[in-house]
Amino acid sequence: MIVVAIIGILAALAIPAFINYVKKSKTAEATSNIGMMFTGAAAYYDSNHADRGAGVATTTTKCTVGPADLGLAPTDNKQLVNWTGLAAADKAAFEAIGFQLAEPVYYNYLIASTTAAGGACGGSANNGSVYTFRANGDLDKDGAESTFEQAVATDNQNQLRRSGAIYRQNELE
């Protein structure tokens, strides 16, 4: 009887720890994908973009994309992104930074772009905030969402720089 009681106590301690471990492993998706969004945005910012037309093509750099939202409802199940059903502007923004998820995801991803810089070229040094990359999810479907955010700005050499860490709110909600 004592053995059964000991096993019950150990199970009572181990099960919540295991559930939190599983949730923590799922949050790695959000931080990894936000990192991919920054890498793609930095490459897009530094690449040349040319206008096509009858005249001389002008080449511009330091371009940003506008705001975008994958439109996934927070849930405890992985979801495939419906790229064909996405609004054209949202799809174009994610494609421009090379963020095209083929595998199902737990989180909805958003690009919040400043109104001054969103979708324009010719960004300047020390322009302040350019983007906020965000992931929202509800891993246990209790209505409380977790949020992961990374702020991005230009530095004095006109390069995109991200904040030192990803902001996390209700990480394991």
C-alpha positions in Angstrom: 0.0 0.0 0.0 2.9 2.3 0.8 4.4 1.7 -2.6 1.2 2.7 -4.3 1.0 5.9 -2.3 4.6 6.7 -3.2 4.0 6.1 -6.9 0.9 8.3 -6.7 2.8 11.2 -5.1 5.6 10.9 -7.7 3.0 10.9 -10.5 1.3 13.9 -9.0 4.7 15.7 -9.2 5.9 14.4 -12.5 2.8 14.9 -14.7 2.6 18.8 -14.3 6.3 19.0 -14.9 6.0 16.9 -18.0 3.1 19.0 -19.4 5.1 22.2 -18.9 8.1 20.5 -20.6 6.0 19.7 -23.6 4.6 23.3 -23.7 8.1 24.7 -23.4 9.2 22.6 -26.4 6.4 24.0 -28.5 7.4 27.6 -27.7 10.7 26.9 -29.5 8.7 27.2 -32.8 7.8 30.8 -32.1 11.3 31.9 -31.2 12.8 30.1 -34.2 10.3 31.5 -36.7 10.6 35.1 -35.4 14.4 34.7 -35.9 13.7 33.5 -39.5 11.5 36.6 -40.1 14.2 38.9 -38.9 16.8 37.2 -41.1 14.6 37.5 -44.2 13.7 41.1 -43.4 17.4 42.0 -43.0 18.2 40.4 -46.4 15.3 42.2 -48.1 16.3 45.5 -46.5 19.9 45.2 -47.9 19.0 43.8 -51.4 18.5 45.9 -54.5 15.0 46.4 -55.9 14.5 47.7 -59.4 11.5 49.2 -61.0 10.6 47.9 -64.5 9.5 50.3 -67.2 10.3 52.0 -70.5 12.7 54.4 -69.0 15.9 53.8 -67.1 15.3 51.4 -64.2 15.9 52.9 -60.8 17.4 50.7 -58.2 16.5 51.2 -54.6 17.7 49.6 -51.4 16.8 49.8 -47.7 13.2 48.6 -48.5 10.7 47.3 -45.9 7.5 45.4 -46.3 4.2 46.5 -45.0 2.2 44.9 -42.1 1.1 41.3 -42.6 -0.9 38.6 -40.7 -1.1 34.9 -41.4 -4.7 35.0 -40.0 -4.4 31.7 -38.0 -6.7 31.4 -35.0 -4.8 30.5 -31.8 -5.4 26.8 -31.0 -3.8 23.8 -29.3 -3.4 22.0 -32.7 -0.9 22.7 -35.4 -2.4 24.4 -38.5 -1.3 24.7 -42.1 -1.0 28.2 -43.5 -3.5 28.7 -46.3 -1.3 30.7 -48.7 -3.9 30.8 -51.4 -6.5 32.2 -49.1 -4.3 34.9 -47.6 -4.8 38.6 -48.6 -2.5 39.6 -51.4 -0.7 42.2 -49.4 -0.1 39.8 -46.5 1.1 37.1 -48.8 3.4 39.5 -50.7 5.0 40.8 -47.4 5.7 37.3 -46.1 7.0 36.1 -49.5 9.3 39.2 -49.8 11.1 38.2 -46.5 11.1 34.5 -47.5 8.8 33.5 -44.7 6.8 30.7 -46.4 5.9 28.0 -43.9 5.2 24.6 -45.5 4.7 22.7 -42.2 1.8 23.2 -39.8 2.4 25.6 -36.9 1.0 26.3 -33.4 1.3 30.1 -33.6 -0.1 32.9 -35.7 2.7 35.2 -37.1 2.4 38.9 -37.7 4.6 41.7 -39.0 3.8 45.0 -37.5 5.4 47.7 -39.6 5.7 51.4 -38.7 3.6 53.7 -40.9 6.6 55.8 -41.9 8.7 52.8 -43.1 6.1 50.1 -44.0 6.3 49.0 -47.6 8.7 51.8 -48.7 12.4 52.1 -49.8 15.1 54.4 -48.9 15.1 53.8 -45.1 17.5 56.0 -43.2 19.9 55.5 -40.3 18.5 55.8 -36.8 15.0 55.7 -38.2 13.8 54.2 -35.0 11.4 51.2 -35.0 10.9 49.6 -38.3 9.2 46.3 -37.4 7.8 44.2 -34.6 7.6 40.5 -35.4 5.0 38.8 -33.3 3.8 35.2 -32.7 0.5 34.6 -30.8 -0.7 31.2 -29.6 -2.9 29.3 -27.2 -1.2 26.0 -26.6 -3.8 24.7 -24.1 -6.9 26.4 -25.7 -8.0 28.1 -22.5 -8.5 31.5 -24.1 -5.3 33.0 -22.7 -2.8 33.7 -25.4 1.0 33.7 -25.2 2.8 36.4 -27.1 6.4 36.5 -28.4 7.7 39.8 -29.9 10.9 41.1 -31.3 11.4 44.8 -32.1 13.6 45.8 -35.1 15.1 49.2 -35.8 17.8 50.8 -37.9 21.1 51.7 -36.4 23.5 54.6 -37.1 25.0 52.6 -40.0 21.5 52.1 -41.5 21.4 48.4 -40.8 18.5 46.5 -39.3 19.1 45.5 -35.7 16.9 43.5 -33.5 16.3 43.9 -29.8 18.6 41.8 -27.6 15.9 39.3 -26.6 12.5 38.2 -27.6 9.7 39.6 -25.3 7.6 36.8 -23.9 4.2 37.2 -22.3 2.4 34.2 -20.8 4.9 31.9 -22.4 3.4 28.7 -21.1 -0.1 30.2 -20.6 
